[in-house]
Amino acid sequence: MIAGWSRNQATAGFTQLTFPSGHDTTRGIRVGIPASSTHLGVVPWSSQVELQAQEPMSFTLAGSATAGDVEQFCAIIRYDDLPGIDQRLISNAQLDARIEKLATVEHSAVSTAGPSYGTPTVMTTSADLLQANRDYAVLGCTTRTACMAAYIIGPDTGNLRVGVPGDIAKQEITSQWFSLLSRVTGLACIPVINSGNKASTFFHATADENAGTFLCTWYLALLK
């Protein structure tokens, strides 16, 4: 299942996804994209894109023809069963039952010119204030400067990148990104990390050709 689409384009264009079990393999799902900022929610969250096991996905982006411009697209892909990957996730109902306190972690992500994920840094680089050996739900993230996405990666995410769109115009959504995804889909979409893994859990951001330093605030919930 594909959820939480977002994209970043220098000029107006489109993003397209085709796959064999989709409606058709000519255009599939094609969405027009405005220019010059990160936009989230390409398709309605209530209409998730269901995929078949092992089928190929083909993404097409059309936008700027200017040399050096980088057009970007990202999405969260959820697998019901992914052998070898053990990711910790909870639902919104579980979050409501276990939440104890809200916490934030500020992080400075220095990106390289895209398209690149860059080199992430340990989540406690700026401050190490998490309570020892406690579980924290990752609710979402906001950035002070627009970027493609901010992401977290570590043993509790199965060492896979889990991202939040870097849309500065909709911070009321991105700050609770995973919680909203869980609420809309009815699935367990909220990552849980343990502070005992802080030395091997990393934050970072990815951007287009306009590389820079992105100051991110991650919103966490201490769990009972």
Steps between C-alpha positions, in 0.01 A plus 500: 500500500626848413402785733610851577617617159689829467703674232724800432530653153673809367230564240144384449464149360368163606578189701384164366490147639421189296504136607358178347204457738401867479216650295714518185870491408496808275441776754385318812490771765618835360479816710578857395761671716542873574845655503768602744411335829447169675143375481355208691199280444514430126211252529220499759613327816167320519575332163826317557677338206495123540776296336551132431799309633819551296341710228717777352412867544584762241524864610517787249565865583465783248599856580801722440718462191767726647840341547573442868139508620402194700139383523415272793231262613473284811245270658459273799465139388340266754551125476271267694782246504864585422725206592813597691365840606361548849363853529331623817166668424189583701152623414337823606288312756815353653658844508198647681515221759873526565598866457657651809682820402580694185864566413688662213845443358664771290739390229717681248511308170770603254397372158700458183373601156222263399391254410678352801412372844828639634668379817267492803620590848414352838167628634665626822757717317339828612375386841480177696195539723300183443416297808707184526365172360155636419282462192409808298242523222610714205205725415648717226745776414510864394778687320580869497598489132319303231664176387385177340478303823649446843555140601594270785687172469620250759453153646141573608405595142656182364789719376267640233441871446165624630429855387286809550444759221697821550198720424532819704151620399321207668686450827177423682494184286869408488541538878258207545562329167515138617213543743279639224597219262402248765171676573399520133606150397410320824842330491802503728706776336669667799868403544622419851864537599672414825742750653737209562560503124571874481865450404394305190189700405553778249317807368558678170332684212508473124465793262533599135797683345457776761704325767529656842444464871147406601401556861250232592279451803393141563190444713514198729261354757643327806306177542388322816 
